[in-house]
Amino acid sequence: MVAIAVVQGAQYRLANHYLDKLRTIRGALRLGNDNITFALNLFDKEWSQIKHWLAWCSQRASDDPQAARITLSYLSSATDILEMRLTPQERAQMMETGLQIARHFGDQPAEINMLNALAAAQLDLQLLDQAEEYLQQSLALAQQFQHESDIAHALGRIALVEMNRHNLDQAYDYLQQSLVRFQSLDDQHSIGNTLNNLSILERDRGNLPAARDLGGQSLAIRQRMGNFLGVAHSYYTLGVTAEAQGDLAAARDYLERSVSTYRTANLKQRLSNALNALGNVIDLQGDHDGARVNYEEALALLRELGDQVATANVLGNLSFIASANEDYVTAERYLQDALVLFKATNQRVGLVFSFANLIPICLKLGQIEKAKIALHEGLEMSISMPRGPFQSTMIVGAVQLWTHQGDFEPAVEWASVVLNHPAALHENRTDVEKLRPQWEAAREPAQIEAALERGKSLEAANVITDILKQL
């Protein structure tokens, strides 16, 4: 018995030793600057031992309060670094174990931490209902114990759920509530994060100047704190916004900075997203081969990570490259594969853009009925998404189809709706302008200008209703 106690004592000392390593990593991450690189390198070096002693403690946690305490300390200390290094599935499995232990021993602060970490993993997996359920439980506990920081974090994460559902007004309210609390706590790190999320929200609303301003505010805070990973996140957000504004030079600069940081830090999920966004900008600049290289690297990373939604996004972009090379059969295949993944994950935004992108490809292949089906499905879906560029994006598809069929008058009127829509993307306007030579070949300039003028008085929602009737 004495020998067993001695061995077990040595094991607990080792478990605590690697817990101290995790705490060092967490502290270094929060210090910023070169400390972040130190933290990432230390974690990569020690992960096998950290993982071993976490598993050793968690296996004993149900019957051993000391093992339970160490397990919960491991998981609470590792939340940030695990988001950078593990897949959402791996994190969810670990945090589910932690949640059971926290509830078994009545440790409410640890329970809140586990619920928040589980919600973050479910968000990454696009399991929005599960994420919201965990966050509502976390919020109720935080309110019960009047933990202002935990309340603010829960509200901010609930906002992300609503953003993913495209309930942007609700998301905005949650983010504002969260921001006010973080400001009262002078939590600069969380203020920077929240401003970045507000920037993304305003971009999704189509309010691009506000999005750019909020992204700049977030960037300034993160730069002041020396948080170079946060700076990279802000560069990514600003890059996507600049692309939507048509400011491709700025977009490329932001995104190349983001890619460089993520590659150095070996953040595969972030790197894949940034590569995909950078590919979009390079493609818009006319370098299709350069874009394809970025997309293919992103696709390989995402398949390794098992991220269906992001994989579908990259497949859609590879479809653009195939289409640019006039390989429309391959382009359609990529889009059909993307649609399967978007449908499996109930991603309305991805579905709308995929249907819109499928229309001109089907027209090139002479598949008129397929184009009509894609237009009908995309328009029906966009009706419930009045904010943002979704309705204007689908109206572009109608303009393309009607132009292809030689029905120019309504096509030009609807094109005017796109050109004057406040939330239309730069590429929406570019796509309809590309059709102008076909209109000019069939109609007098005065007729075109008159149709464009008439279109200025039309509402997008009414136009969609009219198109659906005609389909």
Secondary structure, DSSP 4 states (H G I P E B T S, - for coil): -HHHHHHHHHHHHHHHHHHHHHHHHHHHHHH-THHHHHHHHHHHHHHHHHHHHHHHHHHHTTT-HHHHHHHHHHHHHHHHHHHHHS-HHHHHHHHHHHHHHHHHTT-HHHHHHHHHHHHHHHHHTT-HHHHHHHHHHHHHHHHHTT-HHHHHHHHHHHHHHHHHTT-HHHHHHHHHHHHHHHHHHT-HHHHHHHHHHHHHHHHHHT-HHHHHHHHHHHHHHHHHHT-HHHHHHHHHHHHHHHHHHT-HHHHHHHHHHHHHHHHHHT-HHHHHHHHHHHHHHHHHTT-HHHHHHHHHHHHHHHHHHT-HHHHHHHHHHHHHHHHHTT-HHHHHHHHHHHHHHHHHTT-HHHHHHHHHHHHHHHHHTT-HHHHHHHHHHHHHHHTT--SSSHHHHHHHHHHHHHHHTT-HHHHHHHHHHHHH-TT--HHHHHHHHTTHHHHHHHS-HHHHHHHHHHHTT--HHHHHHHHHHH-
